Each structure stands twice: as C-alpha cells, then as structure tokens.
Amino acid sequence: MTFRKLHIIGNTSSSTETFARRTTELSRYISGLARQESELARGLRSGQSISLIRVDPEESSSSQDGMVRRHALSLRTLTGQANPNNIYRASKNTSELLNHFEPLIERMRKIILEESADVVLLGGTYYVPWCLLQAARSTAKPVVLCYAGILSKEIAHLPDDMQNVLRQMEQDFFDKSIFYIFPSDLTRKTVEGIFGKRILNFEIIFNGVPEEFLGYRESTKKPEFQVAFVGRFTSVKNPEFLLELAESLKQMGKQMDIRMVTRAEENNPLVKQLRARGVVILPPMDTSSLGDFYRKTGVVISPSVFETYGNVPLEAVSSGTPALVSRNMGVSEVFSMLGLTDLITDFSDVRAVIGKMEQILVKGVRVPVEIANKIQEGFAWPKIITRYMDICANWAFSEKRKTVI
C-alpha cells in the first residue's frame, strides 16, 4: 500500500540522551521520548521519511540509514559556545537569544529547504526545538509540537536571570498555526496554564511501550526484589522519597529490600545518604535487562512531583509488576483507563505508601494478563508512532491549518 509522500524534519537531543538513556545500545530520543530508532523506522510507511537534527557541543556530521537521515550540528562551531547555558546567561530576552542562536537557526533553515520538508516536528520546548521553530517559521513550513516535559518544571534550580529568559522562550511556543501533541491531559492543562490561553489544535497521544516489556505471561516465580525505583536522578522524579521511605521503615521496625536504577554521581550527598540507609543503587540497564528486572521486582514506585507522562510505571505493569504511580504523573490517566486506580498514590503520606506496598508484597499481587494484553494492543510503539505520522501528514496538507496562519 502506498501512502502520501511525506518528509519530516525533527529534532533529537544529546542532552536527553545523556540524562535519560536507559540502554547501552545506540539510542535516540525523538520528541523527548526514549525509544529505539528501529521503532521509529518501523513506523515509517511507504513514501515517508524523516531527518533528525541533533545539536552536539562539538560534533558535526551527517548520515543516512534507510528512510532516516541524521544531522549532528556543532554548537561550538555555529555559535562559539559549547554550552547553551552560556548563551542563556548572555541574553536578557528572546531577541538576544535569537541573535546568539542565529547561525544555528540558519543551518536548520538550510536543511529544511534543501530537503524540501513537508512538516517540522518539534520535540520538547528547550533551545533546540525553539531554534528549529524559528527556522520553520522563516520557511513557512507547517509545525507539529510534541510535548515531552515542561520547561518551567525543569529549571527551578537555575539562577533567576536564566529562568527569566527561558520562560520567555517557552512562551514563544504558543502559536495558533502549530498543532500540539500532548502525552496526557495533565500536560495540556498545565501548558494552557503557562500560556494563559486555550489551545485549539491538539491531540492527546499517550506514550508507547517498547516490545521488550510486552507479551507478559503469568508466572509462579517469587520476586527476587521487593521495591524498585527506576528513573533519572533529578528533583522532578523525587528520589528524596526513597530516603523518607527507608527512614520510616526503620522507625516502624520494618525491612524492605529497595533497589534504585539510575545514573547517580557518587559525590552527591543524597546518594551517600541512600546508600547509608541500605538502598542498593544500580546503573542504567538496556531495555531487555530492564524488562527482566521489572519481572523480578515485587512493586515499582514512581513518586514523581510532576511528569507530563512517565514511562516507567506502564513498563513495569506491562511486565506484570504492580507499580504505585503518583497522581501528578500523566501516566496515571492510563492507569485509570486500565482500571488500576488503586495503584494511583499520594506519596505525601509515607506510611500509607508503606501500607500499600505491604499489601502487594504479602499477597504476592501481580498484574492480570488481561491488563498486560490491553497495553500490548493499545500502546505498542509502532502503533503510537503511526499516529504521530498521521498527524504530521494531516497537518502538513490541512486546509484548516492554512486558515489560522
């Protein structure tokens, strides 16, 4: 079957790879969503192709793999700075940001024109998609923005002057000519609150689940580990909760084997405190090993302060392991759809969380195969990527889009 010809220009991020990677394979993070490049390639249909732009501190290269082309642009070569933070510090507003990033924007503009892109797919709202947005505007190309994380939620640790210019940059992503893809309704509502305006052209598409976590079948094997946390060692993921958990267990005279899969710096004071409380910290795993880890765990906890989605809980549930998920995570909407509302948790009450974990561990609760099958039917990555592609195609050639420009 032949589909309408479509060429997409999108962005991927070396910084996302650095902080969010969970695999030892060469992976890319499209739209801020961790998934194998092969999953994206499988989502491309006849006549469809995509070019991915990655901004690297130093590297500059270009390569082609089937219908997927990759461009690495050197930030230092184009702007004179290898670290974007230096550009933020030197800018008071988006006009000054534009001047500093102009060579990068111009290089993106040339790629868009040389490759005759039909649509530009932005992943996230940090500086790379912002530059790509400027390039798309200058070429009058249709734009689809796939939200992955919310910039305002990620920059609280930065100096006020840097936060100010980044919030201005974030506001620039409000544009009636953009079609928005949100990973949850929580994201949509939060973004509309930041913009102070309603977004009319959007669709909510929940993240997909890699095939390594699918196909779960019931097992009589007893879990090897009791409690696990998987995720980046960053404040929004709330790793501090594990310290509260360990201390509360000690006060209550209880013991639980707690494992944490993350990339942690050994000189971090919290890491030292967690180890001192008996928390076992494991390095990031490849996708296959992570699936095996989930299956060997009694219960996974995701106490995030805020996440637009949060892949880990659904990966765990797909593998047959119950996951307690914060109500401040977009993925809790999927849990409600699947009838797993009992697993949506308020992590402000540590003892109540311990009570929930004990019920799961004592009873040996596993996720019913029927639930895992529903996830496989509705959330496999190829199906999700196909929906992205359909939106890009529809918006690229939409008469409705032309009426709002």
NORCOR-V985148 format. One record per residue. N is the residue number from 1. RES is the residue in three letters. PSI is psi in whole degrees, -180 to 180 (* if undefined). Layout:
N,RES,PSI
N,RES,PSI
This chain:
1,MET,133
2,THR,132
3,PHE,165
4,ARG,134
5,LYS,135
6,LEU,128
7,HIS,126
8,ILE,137
9,ILE,126
10,GLY,178
11,ASN,150
12,THR,167
13,SER,126
14,SER,-32
15,SER,-37
16,THR,-41
17,GLU,-43
18,THR,-45
19,PHE,-19
20,ALA,-5
21,ARG,135
22,ARG,12
23,THR,157
24,THR,0
25,GLU,168
26,LEU,111
27,SER,160
28,ARG,159
29,TYR,97
30,ILE,130
31,SER,28
32,GLY,8
33,LEU,123
34,ALA,120
35,ARG,159
36,GLN,145
37,GLU,-30
38,SER,-30
39,GLU,-42
40,LEU,-45
41,ALA,-38
42,ARG,-25
43,GLY,-17
44,LEU,134
45,ARG,176
46,SER,127
47,GLY,-1
48,GLN,143
49,SER,161
50,ILE,142
51,SER,132
52,LEU,125
53,ILE,124
54,ARG,132
55,VAL,122
56,ASP,149
57,PRO,-39
58,GLU,-41
59,GLU,145
60,SER,123
61,SER,170
62,SER,139
63,SER,162
64,GLN,133
65,ASP,94
66,GLY,-125
67,MET,8
68,VAL,119
69,ARG,144
70,ARG,133
71,HIS,127
72,ALA,123
73,LEU,131
74,SER,117
75,LEU,-41
76,ARG,-45
77,THR,-40
78,LEU,-31
79,THR,-12
80,GLY,0
81,GLN,134
82,ALA,-18
83,ASN,120
84,PRO,-22
85,ASN,-33
86,ASN,-33
87,ILE,-39
88,TYR,-43
89,ARG,-31
90,ALA,3
91,SER,138
92,LYS,-19
93,ASN,179
94,THR,-26
95,SER,-42
96,GLU,-36
97,LEU,-44
98,LEU,-42
99,ASN,-44
100,HIS,-38
101,PHE,2
102,GLU,-43
103,PRO,-36
104,LEU,-44
105,ILE,-42
106,GLU,-39
107,ARG,-40
108,MET,-40
109,ARG,-43
110,LYS,-40
111,ILE,-45
112,ILE,-45
113,LEU,-44
114,GLU,-34
115,GLU,2
116,SER,54
117,ALA,142
118,ASP,-30
119,VAL,150
120,VAL,126
121,LEU,111
122,LEU,136
123,GLY,104
124,GLY,-175
125,THR,31
126,TYR,-165
127,TYR,-33
128,VAL,-53
129,PRO,-30
130,TRP,-44
131,CYS,-41
132,LEU,-33
133,LEU,-43
134,GLN,-41
135,ALA,-40
136,ALA,-42
137,ARG,-41
138,SER,-18
139,THR,3
140,ALA,35
141,LYS,145
142,PRO,147
143,VAL,133
144,VAL,129
145,LEU,118
146,CYS,112
147,TYR,136
148,ALA,99
149,GLY,161
150,ILE,121
151,LEU,-44
152,SER,-30
153,LYS,-13
154,GLU,-4
155,ILE,11
156,ALA,-23
157,HIS,-9
158,LEU,158
159,PRO,153
160,ASP,-39
161,ASP,-37
162,MET,-41
163,GLN,-40
164,ASN,-47
165,VAL,-33
166,LEU,-36
167,ARG,-35
168,GLN,-42
169,MET,-41
170,GLU,-41
171,GLN,-28
172,ASP,-12
173,PHE,-4
174,PHE,119
175,ASP,124
176,LYS,-18
177,SER,-3
178,ILE,142
179,PHE,130
180,TYR,136
181,ILE,121
182,PHE,140
183,PRO,-3
184,SER,161
185,ASP,-29
186,LEU,-42
187,THR,-48
188,ARG,-49
189,LYS,-41
190,THR,-44
191,VAL,-42
192,GLU,-34
193,GLY,-39
194,ILE,-44
195,PHE,-27
196,GLY,23
197,LYS,153
198,ARG,145
199,ILE,125
200,LEU,-36
201,ASN,98
202,PHE,164
203,GLU,145
204,ILE,120
205,ILE,113
206,PHE,149
207,ASN,156
208,GLY,174
209,VAL,126
210,PRO,151
211,GLU,-24
212,GLU,-20
213,PHE,-3
214,LEU,171
215,GLY,26
216,TYR,138
217,ARG,146
218,GLU,146
219,SER,148
220,THR,-1
221,LYS,138
222,LYS,136
223,PRO,143
224,GLU,-30
225,PHE,155
226,GLN,-57
227,VAL,138
228,ALA,145
229,PHE,129
230,VAL,126
231,GLY,173
232,ARG,148
233,PHE,75
234,THR,156
235,SER,-36
236,VAL,-24
237,LYS,-12
238,ASN,52
239,PRO,-19
240,GLU,-26
241,PHE,-33
242,LEU,-33
243,LEU,-45
244,GLU,-42
245,LEU,-48
246,ALA,-41
247,GLU,-39
248,SER,-40
249,LEU,-41
250,LYS,-43
251,GLN,-33
252,MET,-3
253,GLY,29
254,LYS,161
255,GLN,137
256,MET,140
257,ASP,113
258,ILE,125
259,ARG,144
260,MET,120
261,VAL,111
262,THR,168
263,ARG,104
264,ALA,142
265,GLU,127
266,GLU,-24
267,ASN,1
268,ASN,125
269,PRO,-38
270,LEU,-37
271,VAL,-44
272,LYS,-40
273,GLN,-40
274,LEU,-45
275,ARG,-39
276,ALA,-28
277,ARG,5
278,GLY,5
279,VAL,127
280,VAL,118
281,ILE,121
282,LEU,149
283,PRO,163
284,PRO,149
285,MET,156
286,ASP,164
287,THR,-42
288,SER,-45
289,SER,-35
290,LEU,-39
291,GLY,-42
292,ASP,-38
293,PHE,-46
294,TYR,-46
295,ARG,-22
296,LYS,2
297,THR,144
298,GLY,-46
299,VAL,138
300,VAL,140
301,ILE,138
302,SER,89
303,PRO,27
304,SER,142
305,VAL,-40
306,PHE,136
307,GLU,136
308,THR,-32
309,TYR,-90
310,GLY,98
311,ASN,-34
312,VAL,-49
313,PRO,-40
314,LEU,-33
315,GLU,-44
316,ALA,-48
317,VAL,-38
318,SER,-30
319,SER,-2
320,GLY,0
321,THR,128
322,PRO,143
323,ALA,127
324,LEU,123
325,VAL,138
326,SER,142
327,ARG,-8
328,ASN,17
329,MET,138
330,GLY,-32
331,VAL,-17
332,SER,-25
333,GLU,-37
334,VAL,-40
335,PHE,-41
336,SER,-43
337,MET,-35
338,LEU,-1
339,GLY,25
340,LEU,37
341,THR,-27
342,ASP,-20
343,LEU,-9
344,ILE,124
345,THR,146
346,ASP,108
347,PHE,5
348,SER,-20
349,ASP,93
350,VAL,-41
351,ARG,-34
352,ALA,-37
353,VAL,-43
354,ILE,-41
355,GLY,-42
356,LYS,-43
357,MET,-41
358,GLU,-41
359,GLN,-43
360,ILE,-45
361,LEU,-43
362,VAL,-42
363,LYS,-9
364,GLY,39
365,VAL,133
366,ARG,161
367,VAL,131
368,PRO,143
369,VAL,-33
370,GLU,-38
371,ILE,-45
372,ALA,-37
373,ASN,-39
374,LYS,-40
375,ILE,-43
376,GLN,-38
377,GLU,-36
378,GLY,-16
379,PHE,13
380,ALA,139
381,TRP,-44
382,PRO,-38
383,LYS,-40
384,ILE,-44
385,ILE,-38
386,THR,-38
387,ARG,-39
388,TYR,-47
389,MET,-40
390,ASP,-42
391,ILE,-44
392,CYS,-43
393,ALA,-46
394,ASN,-41
395,TRP,-34
396,ALA,-36
397,PHE,23
398,SER,132
399,GLU,-32
400,LYS,-41
401,ARG,-40
402,LYS,-26
403,THR,-16
404,VAL,-6
405,ILE,*
